[in-house]
Amino acid sequence: MPRANAAALKDAGIAGFVALMLAVPLVGFRTIEGPSGLTLQTRFDWVAYGVIAVFIGRLLLNVWPNTWRLRPQRAQQTSNAQHQTTMKLVALGGVGFAVALPFLPFADRYVVDLAITVLIYIMLGWGLNIVVGLAGLLDLGYVAFYAVGAYSFALGAQYWGLNFWEALPLAGALAAMLGMLLGFPVLRLRGDYLAIVTLGFGEMIRLLIINLQGFTGGPNGVSGIPRPSFFGFPFAREVEDGVMPFHELLGIEYSTQHRFIFLYFIILVLALITNAFTMRIRKLPIGRAWEALREDEIACKALGINPTNTKLTAFAIGAMFGGFAGAFFATRQGFISPESFNFLESAFILAIVVLGGMGSQTGIVIAALLLVVLPEVGREFAEFRMLLFGAAMIAIMVWRPYGLLSRRAPTITLGSGGA
């Protein structure tokens, strides 16, 4: 026992020393612009606080009893029935809160707009979860389908006068077709090789958008994207083209908040449809084939499952939901450009899936909330915003290495009587 304590102290001391070496140049000195020019200010007290926090945190991790550690997936003792019941209650509560959110006292324009962003990433995470979490295919180019959906609506509105409701199914169909085109050449690839190809595919789409300047607007993007209307009634202050605005239809006072609330409910409904579709299809034969492919492709072939068709359906359906989210992103922003669809966006969506627990729908919701809301909360700590974000990510990786909700209940259990 004393040896274990000595080893824990030694490890914590090394961690504190490393923190000291990093904190002195990064935090210990600060430049301030004054009347006489730049001056150097020292903040060694902040360095001391940081080193002490790292030392104590590392020491607690070393001596923390194993019985108190959060257990990985294989060590959980909760039954599947209890787990599913709990998840249903959590899901119902979350949906109820989401529906009531725009009408709560604290829900101003900023809160609603932030909630819209969270829901966009939840929908993207659920779409990518089909490819990565269910089918086990590592996709680093998912942002390409997001971009195709956005540009389908933007260019359709610019050249053919399509509105949002007309372009929405078109965006999903084009993204699904692109997913199938991507699936054909990468059917024989696995793991890192598949990730590299999908990464290149995402960059190809972005560069194609930039270089087709005469058609896509190139790096200048596309502006003037129309907003969705409420069954033909626009969210305008006055009558436009002889059409009654939304607030006069309901006999209420005009507010710019109406349009944001309407956008919020559009993306909420789209996200709920995505979740319901995913939960339903994973219980069908194609969903079970995805899970079998994720576990062992050779066993899939032995069971008579066609890996080619299975991969294609996963790519196509996941891409379709990415296209829907892209069309909504375009109408929400009113302007899009290739800069919104770079590799970092794909990495962020993949981080949501992995952090939430691959295959877990509820975990993706929690991860999206953390990854989107946490940096916003950190704006009050402008200098340490990313430091706090990184510390939170490291803490999650330490305590939940399999994801926030890593437990994946099987779709069907032998002896359960299911077909």
Secondary structure, DSSP 8 states (H G I E B T S, - for coil): -HHHHHHHHHHHHHHHHHHHHHHHHHTSEEEEEETTEEEEEE-HHHHHHHHHHHHHHHHHHHHS-GGGS---GGG----HHHHHHHHHHHHHHHHHHHHHGGGSTT--HHHHHHHHHHHHHHHHHHHHHIIIIIS----S-THHHHHHHHHHHHHHHHHH---HHHHHHHHHHHHHHHHHHHHGGGTT--HHHHHHHHHHHHHHHHHHHHH-HHHH-GGG-EE------BTTB---SS-BTTB--HHHHHT----THHHHHHHHHHHHHHHHHHHHHHHHHTTSHHHHHHHHHHH-HHHHHHTT--HHHHHHHHHHHHHHHHHHHHHHHHHHHSEE-GGGGSHHHHHHHHHHHHHH-TT-HHHHHHHHHHHHHHHHHGGGGGGGHHHHHHHHHHHHHHH-TT-TT-----SS-TTS---
